[in-house]
Amino acid sequence: MTAKDIRARIAKVPRVSLACLPTPLQEAKQLSKVLGGPRIFVKRDDLTGVAFGGNKTRNLEFRLAADKASAADTIVMELDQQSNSARQTVGCCNRLGKGTILILEGSAPENIQGNLLVDHLLGAEVRFASSRSEQKRMSQEAVERERAAGRAPCLLNDIPMFDEGSAIAYLECTCEIVEALEAQSLAPECIYMSSSGKGQAGLVLAQQLLGGFQVRGITATNEFDIPPRGAEIANRAARTLGLDLPVSPALFFNDDSFVGENYGIPSEAGNEAVRLFARTEGIVLDPVYTGKAAAGMIEHIRRGDFNSKDIVVFVHTGGTPAIFTHNHLWLDNHSGNLGGKTL
Ligand SMILES: *Cc1c(COP(=O)(O)O)cnc(C)c1O
């Protein structure tokens, strides 16, 4: 199967256009030089184009095309306070002329920053719930209130297309990577991405269909057993695309050794990766997801997993507003501009 065949199948899935695609694939020559490693390309999914970008904009093209969501004029969501998904959903709903109500777990912080600040700027109605059960109750209440006011609300958490949409979106993203490299007569050896299984399901599908490269997911959370979760999502997405392609959990390489203390808590290795990308390439990662994934890739490069001719691709899944909620991490400037020196 070719990337073109895959695209033809994806074209049959209901979709709304929201992201700027294809995103750029940039070679990171300074980063590669500092690491003394393989050729590194960064897939700039932080540049998907809606409210600071990120991977969720791709899956929202499928999610918001689902019948219930497309018929709605108001989208209600239960999410976390610093959710990248919430920010991108509000931005995308604005583009589609839909209102948004965010029911976020926790209490209003003193200093409103990062994604939460952007949610406000984008005009979402923001409410806080003290617990998961309170969150459920409040979202039901919001749905009923909207209905009583004559609007057509939809609770986005009820639309199962999140997982599958991410898998299909990242199958397409991998096609973009392969096509962009092919245009330079190159091919990837290994693709790295921060994933808790949804996006990686798409990368693994692409690997099975196109062949010839490794996929290494690095997770930012211990919440899931990723190989069975990823395989289940991949198989569902394959069925939607009419592909007879059983994917087994054994096909999922997902490294959980870069989570650090916990989800959402920056780690030393992750912060070093954020600084390194910034100071070698002018690329801003984030300390919650992409920094930790980049730390995994960097460690694998340093231990010698690749030779200098290999092509390694890092998918930048976004999350950049998180640098502002952790501002103290970037004020220590001791390593300065790298100027070609190794760290
Ligand atoms: C949500 C998110 C991820 C994880 O995405 P999966 O769909 O689980 O692959 C990775 N990076 C960022 C920046 C995210 O916001």
PDBQT file of the ligand as one rigid body, heavy atoms in Angstrom, charges set to zero:
ROOT
HETATM    1  C1  LIG A 401      -2.890  14.987  24.197  1.00  0.00    +0.000 C 
HETATM    2  C2  LIG A 401      -1.445  15.162  23.912  1.00  0.00    +0.000 A 
HETATM    3  C3  LIG A 401      -0.610  14.049  23.658  1.00  0.00    +0.000 A 
HETATM    4  C4  LIG A 401      -1.095  12.617  23.730  1.00  0.00    +0.000 C 
HETATM    5  O1  LIG A 401      -1.863  12.318  22.626  1.00  0.00    +0.000 OA
HETATM    6  P1  LIG A 401      -2.388  10.832  22.309  1.00  0.00    +0.000 P 
HETATM    7  O2  LIG A 401      -3.616  11.112  21.555  1.00  0.00    +0.000 OA
HETATM    8  O3  LIG A 401      -2.579  10.088  23.536  1.00  0.00    +0.000 OA
HETATM    9  O4  LIG A 401      -1.370  10.235  21.421  1.00  0.00    +0.000 OA
HETATM   10  C5  LIG A 401       0.713  14.296  23.336  1.00  0.00    +0.000 A 
HETATM   11  N1  LIG A 401       1.214  15.552  23.299  1.00  0.00    +0.000 NA
HETATM   12  C6  LIG A 401       0.456  16.633  23.561  1.00  0.00    +0.000 A 
HETATM   13  C7  LIG A 401       1.099  17.979  23.525  1.00  0.00    +0.000 C 
HETATM   14  C8  LIG A 401      -0.910  16.478  23.863  1.00  0.00    +0.000 A 
HETATM   15  O5  LIG A 401      -1.658  17.560  24.116  1.00  0.00    +0.000 OA
ENDROOT
TORSDOF 0
